Each structure stands twice: as structure tokens, then as C-alpha cells.
Amino acid sequence: MIERSVRAPVAISRGVLAAAAALALPLFGCESVSIPATPQVPTWLHHPGGTLSITYRRPLTAESRQQAEVYERGQPAIDVAGRRVFVPSSDNGLYALRVEDGSTIWRFETMGPVQSEPLFDADEDVVYFGSNDGAVYKVNATNGRMLWRFATNAEVGRKPVLRNGVVYVTNANDTLIAMNAATGALKWHQHRTPAFGMESAGYAGPALGRDKVYTAYSDGVVLAYDLEDGSEQWPAVDLAAEAEQQAGGDTPRYLDVDTTPLVARITSGEVVFVGSYAGGVYALDAENGTRAWVNEKAVGVTELVLWEQPAHAPRTGPLPSVPGQRILFAASGITGLWALDPNDGRTLWRRNLPEGGITAPVPVAGALLVGTTRYGLFLFSPVTGGLIDGILPGGSFAMTPAAFGVRAFVVGNGGSFLSVLVTPPAPAPADTTMSWLSGKGG
């Protein structure tokens, strides 16, 4: 077992921002969609029928190990072929659970709460993840044995990314680190002095482009680096300065960029989507950082998700087929859930979500699943923002669910692990390799 570290300035961990605004909405249900399709508008939207249900629940977080953390954050990682789900926990552990019943395969102990999304690498059968103890870990996915530990000197709460034998990760001290995936040895790192006093309590993770890695910082700057040597590839894009200009002389309270950049191709070319807390959502040219568009109204954004639907045959009637569609979702604790056109940033719809917090929206069965800090779990239409269903399973949620097929997994803030089913209106097509995803059991 190998332990590594990086010499970077030490800062007090800033934690993760409380999830965005809650859903003060009535609970009602509707009929679900058949599994293979991702419909233009989910067919069950106006047909009550109880789409969401809990297939099982089990206590996960060890009460004896709970500390000051009152939230379960991060997001599980699903191993579809191996029928496992890797789950972070505030009790200092990363769990490997069986999808059939949530039983524990193994638990790995760290020296702080694990509040980041793990990265499962199926090729090597390993898991990379960060901990509030300031370290990045690589463990064997079969038995949980540690392969190496890398000390970054500040909380690691965002998902690592991996390419060509290199792991990239950011920490709460505004440091981007590249490590050798096989040995845990430091390859390079970049650091910016945290802008204490002008940022909310969150931070961005890394995102990979074709030949660059992108991240953002607490001072509102977005940067791109060479994958191999870490050299800067953009002039610094200062979104804090733009936010101050937009404010017309009134300095905004928070100027940081907390969203993990999202790389995608739009009609004008390849761009990087980022959310400035005070300045709105931006699309920046992936090659040079120049602005492609900005939506200045979508402020307070802490999570970005790109939803994509391929072209498909209509459910009823003759051809032509339904065209493909893409929507950029932005979750904000002060302005709600936004649906934006990724090509030009215009608002498609916005749902005002007061009182509490919401997680990032997660695509599942043609809809969006959202956890809330006060009102349970909700399912929305991605195209209209219409509420499809909601359940209140006896707890609140700060952890983003993980979903595949019609199944989702999440840990509530009370420490219980839940398996959630989106019920299709008819039996799913037979598929013995993925029968557990359709709710048929093992």
C-alpha cells in the first residue's frame, strides 16, 4: 500500500454548499414510461398512478461513527455488470453494496466523512474516491483493499476523473492535482490562493476535454490546463469580474464558480459550460475560453447536467420519428431549477423551488429525479418541467441519486440507503443481464 502527498498551501476546508432550493409541491403520481424509450414528454405526466416506489431500505451510516456531518452528500457509483453500487457515507466509510438487497460486500474506512462521488473503473476493477480527511484513495473494487492513498492537504468532495493512466482531482483548497493512476505518484499540480470571504461553501471538480482538463476556482476564475504537463492553455477567464460589472457597482456577496465544468459540442463548436454563482451560466469556447453565450439570470447555480435524448420512433401514429433533443439543466439554491438551450443559453423553462435545497437532477426513464432537503424525492418532465410524481420516504436528501434503467440508489440524511423504482406501465423486455434494473429482482 502506497501513500503519497502534494505540497500545497493548507487551508480550512470550506465544505460543500447546501443543495439548491426545495420543492414545496404536493405529492401526486402518474403512469411511467416503457423502459427502452426516452420520450419527448413522458407519457405518464398527466395520468396519476404512483410512478415512484421504494423497493427496499436499509440503515447504512453507523450511528457510532457519525460526527458533526448532518448531511449525506456526493453520489453513488453503479457497477451494472457486477451488480454493485459504491456509496459514500458521513460515517468515514465507502461502502460496496449488492444492488439486489443493499447488503454490504465491504466497507473501507477513512479518517473523515466520505462525501464525494466515487469513480469506478471497470477495466481495472478499482474505485477512486476522495475523503474529507484530505486524501484521494484507490481501492480494489472486489474486496476494498487499499492500493494507494494520496494526501492533498484539503477536503476532496468532487468526483475524480481518469484518462490514459492519469487521475485528476480537485480539493477545497483550490488545488488541481494529476496523479499516476497505477502508483499514486504526483504528476503535476496547480494551485490558486482561495478567495476567502467572497465565496460560498462549494468548489468545482475537474472535467476532461479532448486535450485539456478544465476546472474553476473560488475567486471566480475558470482555467484550462494541458493534460500532460499542467501548463495553462487559456488566459484566465475571470467570471467574478464579469459578475461585478453586471451588478452595476454593487459588489455581489459571492463571486465563486462552484460547478464542475461540463464539456460538450453545440452548434458553434466545442464549449465548456460553467455556472458563476453571481454571474449566471456561461458557455466558453473549449479552445480559448472566449464566451459563446451567457444566461445572466440563472444565478446561484451549483450543479449543471446535460440531458440528451436520441431521435426515436413515435409511440403512436406513423413516422416521422421524434427528433433528438438536448437540454442543459442548472440547479440553483436561490433561483430554482433551470432548463436552458445549450446552443444559445436561452431559458426553456424554470421552476421556482423555495424553502430548502435540491440535488442535481438525474436522468432516469425519460424523466428527471431530484432529491430535496425537506420534501423527499421528485420526478419531473425534462421538457416541460411538469411534476410527475413524488414520495416522502421519511427523510431528506442532500445526496444526488445514481440511476440506471429504471432503478436509482441514494442515501438519505438520516443514514438509510434506498433503492428506488420508476414503475413502467408494462413488463420490460426480457434481459437476463439487466433484470435487476427493471425491478424484477436478482
C-alpha positions as CSV (number, residue, x, y, z in Angstrom):
1,M,0.0,0.0,0.0
2,I,1.4,3.4,-1.0
3,E,0.7,6.8,0.5
4,R,1.6,10.0,-1.4
5,S,1.0,13.7,-0.9
6,V,1.3,17.0,-2.6
7,R,2.9,20.1,-1.0
8,A,0.2,22.7,-1.4
9,P,-0.8,25.6,0.9
10,V,-3.1,24.3,3.6
11,A,-6.5,25.9,4.0
12,I,-9.5,25.4,6.2
13,S,-12.0,23.1,4.4
14,R,-15.0,25.1,3.1
15,G,-17.3,22.1,2.8
16,V,-20.0,21.6,0.2
17,L,-22.8,24.2,-0.4
18,A,-26.2,23.1,0.9
19,A,-28.1,21.7,-2.1
20,A,-30.2,24.1,-4.1
21,A,-33.8,25.2,-3.4
22,A,-36.6,22.8,-2.3
23,L,-39.8,21.7,-3.8
24,A,-42.8,23.0,-1.8
25,L,-45.1,20.9,-4.0
26,P,-47.9,18.4,-3.4
27,L,-47.2,14.7,-3.8
28,F,-49.0,13.2,-6.7
29,G,-48.1,10.4,-9.1
30,C,-48.6,9.2,-12.7
31,E,-48.0,6.4,-15.0
32,S,-44.5,5.6,-16.1
33,V,-42.8,5.1,-19.5
34,S,-41.7,1.8,-21.0
35,I,-38.0,1.1,-20.3
36,P,-36.3,1.4,-23.7
37,A,-37.8,4.8,-24.7
38,T,-36.8,8.3,-23.6
39,P,-39.9,10.1,-24.6
40,Q,-40.2,13.7,-25.7
41,V,-42.7,14.3,-22.9
42,P,-43.1,11.3,-20.5
43,T,-46.4,9.6,-21.3
44,W,-47.4,9.3,-17.6
45,L,-47.2,13.0,-16.9
46,H,-51.0,13.6,-16.6
47,H,-52.1,10.1,-15.5
48,P,-51.8,9.5,-11.8
49,G,-50.6,6.1,-10.9
50,G,-47.7,6.1,-8.4
51,T,-44.6,6.1,-10.6
52,L,-42.0,6.2,-7.8
53,S,-41.7,3.5,-5.2
54,I,-39.1,2.2,-2.7
55,T,-38.1,-1.4,-3.4
56,Y,-36.0,-1.7,-0.2
57,R,-34.4,0.4,2.5
58,R,-31.6,-0.4,5.0
59,P,-29.7,1.5,7.6
60,L,-26.3,2.3,6.3
61,T,-24.5,5.0,8.2
62,A,-23.1,3.7,11.5
63,E,-24.6,5.8,14.3
64,S,-21.5,5.2,16.5
65,R,-19.3,6.8,13.7
66,Q,-21.4,9.8,13.0
67,Q,-19.7,13.2,13.6
68,A,-20.8,16.7,13.0
69,E,-21.9,16.0,9.5
70,V,-25.7,16.1,9.3
71,Y,-25.9,15.5,5.6
72,E,-25.1,12.6,3.3
73,R,-23.6,14.2,0.1
74,G,-21.8,13.1,-3.0
75,Q,-23.4,10.5,-5.3
76,P,-23.2,6.6,-5.5
77,A,-21.5,4.9,-8.4
78,I,-23.1,1.9,-10.1
79,D,-21.3,-1.1,-11.5
80,V,-24.0,-2.5,-13.8
81,A,-22.2,-5.7,-14.8
82,G,-21.1,-6.5,-11.3
83,R,-24.4,-5.7,-9.7
84,R,-22.7,-3.4,-7.2
85,V,-23.2,0.1,-6.0
86,F,-20.4,2.1,-4.3
87,V,-21.7,4.5,-1.8
88,P,-20.0,7.4,0.2
89,S,-21.0,8.0,3.8
90,S,-20.6,10.6,6.5
91,D,-19.5,7.8,8.9
92,N,-16.0,7.9,7.3
93,G,-16.7,4.9,5.1
94,L,-17.0,4.0,1.4
95,Y,-19.4,1.0,1.0
96,A,-19.7,-1.6,-1.7
97,L,-23.3,-2.9,-1.7
98,R,-25.2,-5.5,-3.6
99,V,-27.9,-4.0,-5.8
100,E,-30.4,-6.8,-5.1
101,D,-30.9,-6.1,-1.4
102,G,-28.3,-3.4,-0.3
103,S,-26.3,-5.9,1.7
104,T,-22.7,-4.9,2.4
105,I,-19.9,-6.5,0.4
106,W,-17.2,-4.5,2.0
107,R,-16.6,-1.1,3.8
108,F,-13.5,1.0,3.6
109,E,-12.6,3.3,6.5
110,T,-11.1,6.7,6.1
111,M,-10.2,9.4,8.6
112,G,-13.0,11.7,7.7
113,P,-16.5,11.7,6.2
114,V,-16.7,10.5,2.6
115,Q,-18.8,13.0,0.8
116,S,-17.6,12.7,-2.8
117,E,-18.9,10.7,-5.8
118,P,-16.6,7.7,-6.3
119,L,-15.2,6.8,-9.7
120,F,-15.5,3.1,-10.6
121,D,-13.0,1.9,-13.3
122,A,-14.4,-1.4,-14.7
123,D,-11.3,-2.1,-16.8
124,E,-9.1,-2.5,-13.7
125,D,-12.0,-3.2,-11.2
126,V,-11.0,-0.4,-8.9
127,V,-12.6,2.6,-7.2
128,Y,-11.1,6.1,-6.8
129,F,-12.7,8.5,-4.3
130,G,-11.9,11.4,-2.1
131,S,-12.5,12.0,1.6
132,N,-12.9,15.0,4.0
133,D,-9.6,13.7,5.5
134,G,-7.9,15.4,2.6
135,A,-6.9,12.2,0.7
136,V,-7.7,10.5,-2.6
137,Y,-7.9,6.7,-2.4
138,K,-7.6,3.9,-4.9
139,V,-9.1,0.6,-3.6
140,N,-9.8,-2.8,-5.1
141,A,-13.5,-3.0,-6.0
142,T,-13.8,-6.7,-5.2
143,N,-12.5,-6.6,-1.6
144,G,-12.0,-3.0,-0.7
145,R,-8.2,-3.4,-0.2
146,M,-6.3,-0.1,-0.4
147,L,-3.9,0.2,-3.3
148,W,-2.7,3.7,-2.6
149,R,-3.6,6.9,-0.7
150,F,-2.6,10.4,-1.8
151,A,-2.8,13.3,0.7
152,T,-3.9,16.5,-0.9
153,N,-4.0,18.6,2.3
154,A,-7.6,19.7,2.0
155,E,-11.1,18.1,1.7
156,V,-11.8,16.2,-1.5
157,G,-15.5,16.4,-2.2
158,R,-15.7,16.1,-6.0
159,K,-15.5,13.1,-8.3
160,P,-12.1,12.2,-9.7
161,V,-11.7,11.8,-13.4
162,L,-9.4,9.3,-15.3
163,R,-7.8,9.2,-18.7
164,N,-4.7,7.4,-20.1
165,G,-3.5,6.2,-16.7
166,V,-3.8,9.6,-15.0
167,V,-6.3,10.6,-12.3
168,Y,-7.3,14.2,-11.9
169,V,-8.9,15.6,-8.8
170,T,-9.6,19.0,-7.1
171,N,-9.7,19.8,-3.4
172,A,-11.3,22.5,-1.2
173,N,-8.0,24.4,-1.2
174,D,-8.3,25.4,-4.9
175,T,-5.8,22.8,-6.0
176,L,-5.9,20.7,-9.1
177,I,-3.8,17.5,-8.9
178,A,-2.8,15.0,-11.6
179,M,-1.6,11.6,-10.3
180,N,-0.3,8.4,-11.8
181,A,-3.3,6.0,-11.6
182,A,-1.1,2.9,-11.2
183,T,1.2,4.2,-8.4
184,G,-0.5,7.3,-6.9
185,A,2.7,9.3,-7.7
186,L,2.2,13.1,-8.3
187,K,2.4,14.0,-11.9
188,W,1.7,17.8,-11.6
189,H,-0.5,20.2,-9.7
190,Q,-1.9,23.7,-10.0
191,H,-3.0,25.9,-7.1
192,R,-4.7,29.3,-6.8
193,T,-5.0,31.2,-3.5
194,P,-8.5,30.7,-2.2
195,A,-10.6,33.9,-2.2
196,F,-11.8,33.6,1.4
197,G,-14.7,35.9,2.2
198,M,-16.1,36.2,-1.3
199,E,-17.2,32.6,-2.0
200,S,-20.0,30.2,-1.0
201,A,-19.1,26.9,0.6
202,G,-18.6,24.8,-2.5
203,Y,-16.0,24.1,-5.2
204,A,-15.7,22.7,-8.7
205,G,-14.3,19.4,-9.8
206,P,-12.2,18.6,-12.9
207,A,-13.6,17.9,-16.4
208,L,-11.8,16.4,-19.3
209,G,-11.9,17.7,-22.9
210,R,-10.0,16.4,-25.9
211,D,-6.6,17.5,-24.8
212,K,-7.3,19.7,-21.8
213,V,-8.6,19.4,-18.2
214,Y,-10.8,22.2,-17.0
215,T,-11.7,23.5,-13.5
216,A,-12.9,26.6,-11.7
217,Y,-11.9,28.4,-8.5
218,S,-13.3,30.2,-5.5
219,D,-12.1,33.6,-6.9
220,G,-14.4,33.1,-10.0
221,V,-11.7,32.2,-12.4
222,V,-12.0,29.3,-14.9
223,L,-8.9,27.8,-16.4
224,A,-7.8,25.0,-18.8
225,Y,-4.6,23.0,-18.5
226,D,-2.6,20.7,-20.6
227,L,-3.4,17.1,-19.7
228,E,0.2,16.0,-19.8
229,D,2.2,18.8,-18.0
230,G,-0.4,21.0,-16.4
231,S,0.6,24.1,-18.3
232,E,-2.2,26.8,-18.7
233,Q,-3.9,26.7,-22.0
234,W,-6.2,29.7,-21.6
235,P,-5.8,33.2,-20.4
236,A,-7.6,33.2,-17.0
237,V,-11.3,33.7,-17.6
238,D,-12.4,35.9,-14.7
239,L,-16.2,35.5,-14.3
240,A,-16.1,37.3,-10.9
241,A,-15.1,40.5,-12.7
242,E,-18.0,40.0,-15.2
243,A,-20.4,39.5,-12.3
244,E,-19.2,42.7,-10.7
245,Q,-19.8,44.6,-13.9
246,Q,-23.3,43.1,-14.2
247,A,-24.1,44.3,-10.7
248,G,-23.6,47.9,-11.8
249,G,-21.3,48.9,-9.0
250,D,-22.9,46.8,-6.2
251,T,-20.4,44.1,-5.4
252,P,-22.2,40.6,-5.2
253,R,-21.7,38.7,-2.0
254,Y,-20.5,35.5,-3.7
255,L,-18.2,35.5,-6.7
256,D,-17.0,31.9,-6.9
257,V,-17.6,29.3,-9.6
258,D,-18.7,26.0,-7.8
259,T,-20.0,24.0,-10.8
260,T,-17.8,21.3,-12.2
261,P,-17.2,22.4,-15.8
262,L,-19.2,20.4,-18.4
263,V,-17.7,19.8,-21.9
264,A,-20.0,19.4,-24.8
265,R,-20.4,20.3,-28.5
266,I,-23.0,22.8,-29.6
267,T,-23.8,24.4,-33.0
268,S,-20.9,26.8,-32.7
269,G,-18.3,24.2,-31.7
270,E,-17.0,22.6,-28.6
271,V,-17.7,24.5,-25.4
272,V,-17.3,24.3,-21.6
273,F,-20.4,25.1,-19.5
274,V,-19.8,26.7,-16.1
275,G,-22.0,28.4,-13.6
276,S,-20.8,31.6,-11.8
277,Y,-22.7,31.9,-8.5
278,A,-23.3,35.7,-9.1
279,G,-22.9,36.0,-12.9
280,G,-25.1,33.2,-14.3
281,V,-24.4,30.3,-16.6
282,Y,-21.8,30.6,-19.3
283,A,-20.7,28.6,-22.4
284,L,-17.0,29.2,-23.0
285,D,-15.1,28.1,-26.2
286,A,-13.2,25.0,-25.2
287,E,-10.1,26.0,-27.2
288,N,-9.6,29.6,-26.0
289,G,-12.1,30.4,-23.2
290,T,-13.9,33.1,-25.1
291,R,-17.6,33.5,-24.4
292,A,-20.1,31.7,-26.6
293,W,-23.1,32.8,-24.6
294,V,-24.2,33.7,-21.1
295,N,-27.6,33.5,-19.3
296,E,-27.2,36.2,-16.6
297,K,-30.5,35.4,-14.9
298,A,-29.5,31.8,-13.9
299,V,-27.6,32.9,-10.7
300,G,-26.7,30.8,-7.7
301,V,-26.1,27.7,-9.8
302,T,-24.1,24.9,-8.1
303,E,-24.8,21.9,-10.4
304,L,-25.0,21.5,-14.2
305,V,-26.4,18.5,-16.0
306,L,-26.7,18.0,-19.8
307,W,-29.7,15.8,-20.7
308,E,-29.7,14.2,-24.2
309,Q,-32.4,12.3,-25.9
310,P,-31.7,10.5,-29.2
311,A,-34.1,10.6,-32.1
312,H,-36.7,7.8,-31.8
313,A,-39.9,6.4,-33.3
314,P,-43.1,7.9,-32.0
315,R,-45.1,5.9,-29.5
316,T,-48.3,6.1,-31.6
317,G,-49.0,7.0,-35.2
318,P,-46.9,6.9,-38.3
319,L,-43.5,8.3,-38.9
320,P,-41.6,10.7,-39.0
321,S,-39.6,9.9,-35.9
322,V,-39.3,12.3,-32.9
323,P,-36.1,14.3,-33.3
324,G,-33.3,14.2,-30.8
325,Q,-33.1,16.9,-28.2
326,R,-30.6,18.3,-25.6
327,I,-31.3,20.4,-22.5
328,L,-28.8,21.9,-20.1
329,F,-30.1,21.8,-16.5
330,A,-28.8,24.2,-13.9
331,A,-29.7,23.8,-10.2
332,S,-29.7,26.9,-8.0
333,G,-30.4,27.4,-4.3
334,I,-31.8,30.9,-4.9
335,T,-33.4,30.9,-8.4
336,G,-34.6,27.3,-8.7
337,L,-34.2,24.7,-11.4
338,W,-33.4,26.0,-14.9
339,A,-33.7,24.3,-18.3
340,L,-31.5,26.1,-20.9
341,D,-31.0,25.6,-24.6
342,P,-27.3,24.5,-24.7
343,N,-26.8,26.2,-28.1
344,D,-27.6,29.7,-27.1
345,G,-28.4,29.7,-23.4
346,R,-32.0,30.9,-23.6
347,T,-34.4,29.7,-20.9
348,L,-36.7,26.9,-21.9
349,W,-38.4,26.8,-18.5
350,R,-37.7,27.5,-14.9
351,R,-39.2,26.0,-11.7
352,N,-39.1,28.2,-8.7
353,L,-38.1,26.0,-5.8
354,P,-38.2,27.7,-2.4
355,E,-37.6,26.5,1.1
356,G,-34.6,24.2,1.4
357,G,-32.3,22.5,-1.0
358,I,-32.3,20.2,-4.1
359,T,-29.8,17.9,-5.5
360,A,-28.6,17.8,-9.1
361,P,-31.3,16.4,-11.4
362,V,-30.6,12.9,-12.5
363,P,-32.0,11.4,-15.8
364,V,-34.0,8.2,-15.3
365,A,-36.5,6.5,-17.6
366,G,-37.0,9.7,-19.7
367,A,-37.6,11.9,-16.7
368,L,-35.5,13.8,-14.0
369,L,-35.2,12.5,-10.5
370,V,-34.4,15.2,-7.8
371,G,-33.7,14.8,-4.1
372,T,-34.8,17.6,-1.7
373,T,-33.7,18.6,1.8
374,R,-37.3,18.8,3.1
375,Y,-39.8,17.1,0.7
376,G,-38.3,13.8,-0.3
377,L,-37.8,12.6,-3.9
378,F,-39.5,14.1,-7.0
379,L,-39.7,13.1,-10.7
380,F,-40.0,15.8,-13.4
381,S,-40.6,16.0,-17.1
382,P,-37.3,17.3,-18.6
383,V,-39.0,19.0,-21.5
384,T,-41.8,20.9,-19.6
385,G,-40.7,20.9,-16.0
386,G,-44.0,19.3,-15.1
387,L,-44.1,17.3,-11.8
388,I,-44.7,13.6,-12.5
389,D,-44.5,12.1,-9.0
390,G,-43.1,12.5,-5.6
391,I,-42.5,10.4,-2.5
392,L,-41.7,11.3,1.1
393,P,-39.8,8.2,2.4
394,G,-39.3,9.6,5.9
395,G,-36.2,11.7,5.4
396,S,-34.4,14.5,3.5
397,F,-31.8,14.2,0.7
398,A,-28.6,16.1,0.0
399,M,-27.0,13.2,-1.9
400,T,-27.6,13.1,-5.6
401,P,-29.2,9.8,-6.6
402,A,-27.5,7.5,-9.0
403,A,-29.7,5.9,-11.7
404,F,-29.6,3.4,-14.4
405,G,-32.5,1.8,-16.3
406,V,-35.5,2.4,-14.0
407,R,-33.6,2.0,-10.8
408,A,-32.0,4.6,-8.6
409,F,-30.0,4.5,-5.4
410,V,-29.4,7.2,-2.7
411,V,-28.6,7.6,1.0
412,G,-30.9,9.9,2.9
413,N,-29.6,12.4,5.5
414,G,-30.8,10.0,8.2
415,G,-28.3,7.4,7.0
416,S,-30.6,5.0,5.3
417,F,-29.8,3.5,1.9
418,L,-32.8,3.4,-0.5
419,S,-33.4,1.6,-3.8
420,V,-36.0,3.5,-5.8
421,L,-38.0,2.1,-8.7
422,V,-39.7,4.0,-11.6
423,T,-42.5,1.7,-12.5
424,P,-43.1,1.1,-16.2
425,P,-46.7,0.7,-17.4
426,A,-46.0,-2.7,-18.9
427,P,-43.5,-5.5,-18.4
428,A,-40.0,-4.7,-19.5
429,P,-38.4,-6.6,-22.4
430,A,-36.7,-9.7,-21.2
431,D,-33.0,-9.2,-20.5
432,T,-31.4,-11.6,-18.1
433,T,-28.2,-9.5,-17.8
434,M,-30.1,-6.4,-16.5
435,S,-33.2,-7.9,-14.9
436,W,-32.4,-6.2,-11.6
437,L,-32.7,-2.8,-13.4
438,S,-36.3,-3.4,-14.3
439,G,-37.3,-4.2,-10.8
440,K,-37.6,-8.0,-11.4
441,G,-35.2,-8.9,-8.7
442,G,-32.0,-10.9,-9.0
